[in-house]
Amino acid sequence: MSDRPATVPRALWTRASARRVRALRDRLRLLYGRPLAPPHGQGVEELILTVLSQSTNDRNRDVAYVRLRARFPAWEEVRDVPTAEVEAAIQPGGLHRQKAIRIQEILRALPDPPDLEFLGELPVAEARAYLTALPGVGRKTAACVLLFAFGLPDVPVDTHVSRVGTRLGLFRPGAPFEELHDEMLALTPRGGELELHVNLLRHGRRTCHAQRPACGDCALLRMCPYGRALLR
């Protein structure tokens, strides 16, 4: 989840200041604006959509989701039909066999009928613990559900956010995934969870690429130790 193995012991790592985080947020805001995505309240939908998003692009994810819902309008149907039928529906999303098994396992672990509306009334830590106890659901998937479905203060750290954040000095290089999420929550100004996540993700997709980052054209270059070192 970072560019190199951990080289800085946790005890020697200094967290970025709130002032620096605000400066980065404001610079990203100038580039990409302030994203708006009111919580939609559909927890199961967000959960399954996030499972389908793994190891594929947004277009393939969306095609797989639309096909699944068109074929099986009720989540109970998705849960109860033969797995091969779910596989066929989500095939455009890639890894369809593994994802079909995982989706059915998750739906069987939920109440009958499958529902997550109650999460919106729980403290964040309790809602997160419930989600991460579901089969194959990790911190990133749980954070997507909490933030996008219910507007709760959690921040998904995907490969883009991890990469950009590490290069900007927000994360300890090579830090484990759990640490990245904890650090992102600690760094993010309260109420800015959606904005910082979305704009870091956008920057990772458009400029701060994994293999060939466009550092010479990056508006954050002066604030980025990775970019300055790369161009030195």
C-alpha positions in Angstrom: 0.0 0.0 0.0 3.0 2.3 -0.2 6.0 2.9 -2.4 8.6 1.0 -0.3 8.8 -1.2 2.8 8.5 0.6 6.2 11.8 2.4 6.9 10.7 4.7 9.7 9.9 3.1 13.1 6.5 4.1 14.4 8.2 5.6 17.5 10.2 8.0 15.3 7.4 9.0 12.9 6.0 12.5 13.4 2.4 13.1 12.3 1.7 15.9 9.9 0.5 19.0 11.5 -3.1 20.1 11.3 -1.9 23.2 9.5 -0.2 21.2 6.8 -3.3 19.0 6.3 -5.5 22.0 5.9 -3.0 23.5 3.4 -3.1 20.3 1.4 -6.9 20.1 1.6 -7.2 23.7 0.4 -4.8 23.1 -2.5 -6.7 20.0 -3.6 -10.0 22.0 -3.3 -8.6 24.6 -5.7 -7.8 21.8 -8.2 -11.0 19.7 -7.8 -13.6 21.7 -5.9 -15.6 20.5 -2.9 -17.3 17.2 -3.8 -20.9 16.8 -2.7 -22.4 13.4 -2.1 -25.2 13.4 0.5 -25.6 10.2 2.3 -28.1 8.0 0.5 -29.0 5.6 3.4 -28.7 2.4 1.3 -26.1 0.4 3.3 -26.5 -3.0 1.7 -26.3 -1.4 -1.8 -23.1 0.4 -0.9 -21.6 -2.7 0.7 -22.2 -4.9 -2.4 -21.1 -2.1 -4.7 -17.8 -1.8 -2.8 -17.3 -5.6 -3.0 -17.8 -5.4 -6.8 -15.3 -2.5 -7.0 -12.4 -4.6 -5.9 -9.7 -5.1 -8.5 -11.6 -3.5 -11.3 -12.5 0.0 -12.6 -15.7 2.0 -11.9 -17.2 1.2 -15.3 -17.0 -2.6 -14.9 -18.1 -2.3 -11.3 -21.2 -0.4 -12.3 -22.1 -2.7 -15.2 -21.8 -5.7 -12.9 -24.0 -4.0 -10.2 -26.7 -3.0 -12.8 -26.8 -6.5 -14.2 -27.1 -8.1 -10.7 -30.0 -5.8 -9.7 -31.8 -6.2 -13.0 -31.7 -10.0 -12.7 -32.4 -10.1 -8.9 -34.3 -7.1 -7.7 -34.4 -8.3 -4.1 -31.3 -9.0 -2.0 -33.0 -12.2 -0.7 -32.9 -13.5 -4.2 -29.2 -12.7 -4.6 -28.6 -14.5 -1.3 -30.6 -17.6 -2.1 -30.1 -18.4 -5.8 -27.4 -20.8 -6.9 -24.0 -19.1 -6.8 -23.5 -19.7 -10.5 -26.4 -17.4 -11.3 -24.8 -14.6 -9.3 -21.5 -15.3 -11.0 -23.1 -14.9 -14.4 -24.7 -11.7 -13.5 -21.6 -10.0 -12.2 -19.1 -11.5 -14.7 -18.2 -8.1 -16.3 -16.8 -6.9 -13.0 -14.0 -9.4 -12.9 -13.2 -12.0 -10.2 -16.8 -13.0 -10.5 -16.5 -16.4 -8.9 -14.8 -15.1 -5.7 -17.1 -12.0 -5.5 -20.3 -14.1 -6.0 -19.3 -16.3 -3.0 -18.4 -13.3 -0.9 -21.6 -11.4 -1.7 -23.7 -14.4 -0.7 -21.8 -15.0 2.5 -22.3 -11.4 3.5 -26.0 -11.4 2.7 -26.5 -14.6 4.7 -24.8 -12.9 7.7 -27.2 -9.9 7.6 -30.7 -9.8 9.1 -33.6 -11.3 7.1 -34.4 -9.4 4.9 -30.9 -8.0 4.4 -30.7 -4.5 5.8 -28.1 -2.1 7.3 -30.3 0.9 8.1 -29.7 0.5 11.8 -26.0 1.3 11.4 -26.9 5.0 10.9 -28.0 5.1 14.5 -24.9 3.5 16.0 -21.6 5.1 17.2 -19.0 4.9 14.4 -16.8 2.4 16.2 -19.7 0.1 16.9 -21.0 0.4 13.3 -17.5 -0.3 12.0 -17.0 -3.3 14.2 -20.3 -4.8 13.0 -19.3 -4.4 9.3 -15.7 -5.7 9.7 -17.1 -8.8 11.4 -18.9 -9.7 8.2 -17.2 -12.2 5.9 -14.3 -10.5 4.0 -15.2 -7.0 5.0 -12.2 -4.8 5.9 -11.7 -1.3 7.0 -11.9 0.3 3.5 -15.2 -1.4 2.6 -16.6 -0.6 6.0 -15.6 3.0 5.7 -17.2 3.3 2.3 -20.5 2.1 3.8 -20.3 4.4 6.8 -19.3 7.5 4.9 -21.3 7.3 1.6 -24.4 5.6 2.9 -24.8 7.2 6.3 -22.5 10.2 6.4 -20.6 8.9 9.4 -17.1 10.2 10.0 -14.9 7.5 8.5 -12.5 7.7 5.6 -11.8 5.0 3.1 -8.1 4.5 2.3 -7.9 2.8 -1.1 -4.7 2.3 -3.2 -4.9 5.9 -4.5 -5.4 7.6 -1.2 -2.6 5.4 0.3 -0.2 6.2 -2.5 -0.8 9.9 -2.6 -0.9 10.3 1.2 2.3 8.4 1.6 4.1 10.5 -1.0 2.8 13.7 0.6 4.1 12.6 3.9 0.8 12.0 5.6 1.4 8.3 6.2 4.5 6.5 7.5 6.1 4.7 4.5 5.1 1.1 4.4 2.6 1.4 7.2 0.1 -1.5 7.6 -3.4 -0.9 6.3 -5.0 -0.6 9.7 -2.5 2.1 10.6 -3.3 4.0 7.4 -7.0 4.2 8.3 -6.3 5.2 11.9 -3.9 7.9 10.7 -6.3 9.2 8.1 -9.1 9.5 10.7 -6.7 11.4 13.0 -5.5 13.8 10.3 -8.8 14.6 8.6 -10.6 17.8 9.8 -14.0 16.8 11.3 -16.6 17.1 8.7 -14.1 16.9 5.8 -14.0 13.2 5.5 -15.7 13.0 2.1 -13.8 15.9 0.6 -10.3 14.8 1.6 -11.0 11.2 0.5 -12.5 12.0 -2.9 -9.9 14.7 -3.8 -6.9 12.5 -2.8 -8.4 9.8 -4.9 -8.9 12.1 -7.8 -5.3 13.3 -7.6 -4.1 9.7 -7.6 -6.1 8.9 -10.7 -5.2 12.0 -12.7 -1.7 13.0 -11.7 0.0 10.9 -8.9 0.0 7.6 -10.8 1.6 4.5 -9.4 4.2 3.9 -12.0 4.7 7.2 -13.8 3.6 10.1 -11.6 3.3 13.4 -13.4 5.4 15.2 -10.8 6.6 17.9 -13.2 3.0 19.0 -13.8 1.7 18.5 -10.3 0.1 21.4 -8.5 1.2 19.9 -5.2 4.9 19.6 -6.1 6.1 22.2 -3.6 4.3 20.4 -0.8 5.4 16.9 -1.8 8.7 15.5 -0.5 8.4 12.5 -2.9 8.0 14.6 -6.0 10.8 17.0 -5.1 13.1 14.1 -4.4 12.1 12.4 -7.7 12.9 15.5 -9.8 16.0 16.5 -7.9 
